[in-house]
């Protein structure tokens, strides 16, 4: 249940009269094909101070690595090494990354290693979804977490010591074809699909670069005529991405975060005439376990019997207020605050208005 202390009440009030701010094309859309690609690999971290894995696959990985270097360990011999850890390595390969470029990598423990602090990642191939190797990773880990324990069982953990990063820890070995220099057109994909924004973007591009340069394919994709030569296309995109566009206004929405109690109300939210009453009930549930002790010679066992107390309190008299025709966001907030309603009350009122058909907006519970 939402209370005054547990609820974070955030109301977004946009009160300008139809005024819209222009944004650049680069802030509203992405160029099709120009994107990052995810890479992942499996490797070993060595040099740990007794905080490594105690898992069979870490042992198997160590034996496999030693075998590749010509060191054959008998199958019945266990290394019992505590200084290694089996890890997953992942990275983002930027668009236009060339052979020899450096990228950052993240290393995460796969087993029960307590900490990767002080470890070194051995040479690990990073593969894409197609199974090809696009980068090679190796280096010393930077771990922001800390884990320490004592012989008496006391333990302290700061952040996450089983995850580390290696800045510039991987070298790109294979490039990804983006299709940037193919065809007579480029495609702009809006980050938020909207028919009005797409139309405004087409009009702004055509006004700057000439009629017929841009055309909308749908509410998200816009095709733009572009030079074929890469050098000219780069200069063309430099001009294109800085063209200012007036984005379309968002639909009326009310967003409620059920975990934090955050409420965000858009500027176009309105309600039809409605009268609302809200009692402001508070339900308190407490656990008071009782211990049942048998008689000395009864031969029974001590038992703990749970007892639950449920108490319902009324914060005050029922509150009633009326919403007139076409009331705006500001009127809603002022009316609810005027009667002293808590943020939790506002959420309940909005849900009731939506069910009654009076709230002219999309109510989203996330």
C-alpha positions, 0 to 999 in steps of 0.5 A, a space after each residue: 500500500 502506498 503511504 506518504 513516506 514510501 511514495 515518491 510523487 512526481 508530477 510533470 507539469 508542462 504549461 506553455 500554450 502550444 509552444 514546441 521546441 525544435 530538436 535536431 534530426 540526430 536527436 530524433 532519429 538514427 541512421 539505419 545500419 549504423 548501430 552497435 553490435 554485441 559480442 560475447 566470449 568465455 575465458 579464464 581469469 587467473 592470478 586471484 588471491 584464493 578467491 576463485 572458482 570451485 566449480 567443475 567447468 573452471 577445472 575443466 577449462 584450466 586443464 584444457 588450457 594446459 593441454 593446449 600448451 603441451 602440459 598433460 595432467 592425468 585425468 584422476 589428478 585434481 588441481 584444486 586451484 583457487 586462483 582461477 575463475 571462469 568468466 563471461 566477457 561481453 562488449 559492444 562493437 561500435 559502428 565503423 570500428 576498424 581493425 586494430 581499434 580498442 574497445 572496453 570489455 566487461 568481465 563477469 564471474 560464471 561460478 562461485 568466485 568471491 572476487 575478481 580483484 587483482 585478476 588477469 583475463 587471458 586471451 579470449 575471443 569475442 564472437 558475434 551472433 553469427 559465430 565469427 570472432 570480431 575481437 580478442 580480449 586480454 588484460 588486467 581487471 579493474 574491480 570496483 567491489 570488495 569482499 573480505 571475510 574473517 575466520 569467525 564468519 564475519 564478512 563485508 561486501 562493497 559493491 559487486 566484486 565478481 564483476 570487473 572491466 578492462 578499459 580498451 581491453 579488446 582489439 577489433 579483428 573484424 569489421 561489420 558492414 553497415 551498408 552506409 555507402 550502398 544505394 542512392 538513399 539512406 533511411 532515418 528511423 525515428 527513436 519514437 514512431 510518430 506520424 506528426 514527427 515524421 511529417 515535420 521531419 520530411 518537411 524540414 529536410 525538403 525545405 533545407 535540401 530541396 523538394 523531393 529529397 525526403 519521403 516518409 515510408 511510415 510513422 518511423 522510417 524516412 528515406 532521404 536521397 543521398 550522394 553515392 560517394 562516401 566522402 560526399 555522403 559523410 558531409 551530407 549527413 553532417 548537414 542532415 543531422 543538424 537540421 532542426 525539426 519540431 517533434 509532434 506532441 505526445 499522446 495524453 498519458 498517465 504513468 504510474 510506477 507501482 514499485 516506487 509510487 512515482 506518478 507522471 502526468 502528461 500535459 494533455 491529460 483531461 477528464 470529463 465531468 465527474 464527482 469523486 469521493 475518497 475515504 482515505 483508509 489505512 490497513 495495518 497488518 502486524 505479526 505477533 507470534 505466540 509461544 505454546 509451552 507444554 506442561 513439564 511432564 506432558 512430553 510435548 514440544 514447544 511450538 510457535 503459533 503465528 497470530 496476525 492482527 489486522 486493523 483498519 483506520 480511517 484517516 478522516 472524513 470522506 472527501 468529495 470534489 468535482 471535476 468540471 468539463 475539460 479540466 486540465 493537468 494543473 486543475 487535477 493536481 490543485 483539486 487533489 492537493 486542496 483536499 489534502 490527498 496523499 500521492 497514493 490517493 491520487 493513484 486510486 482516484 486516477 484508476 477510478 476515473 479511468 474505469 468510469 470512462 472520465 479520464 481522457 488519457 492512457 493509464 499505464 501501470 509499470 
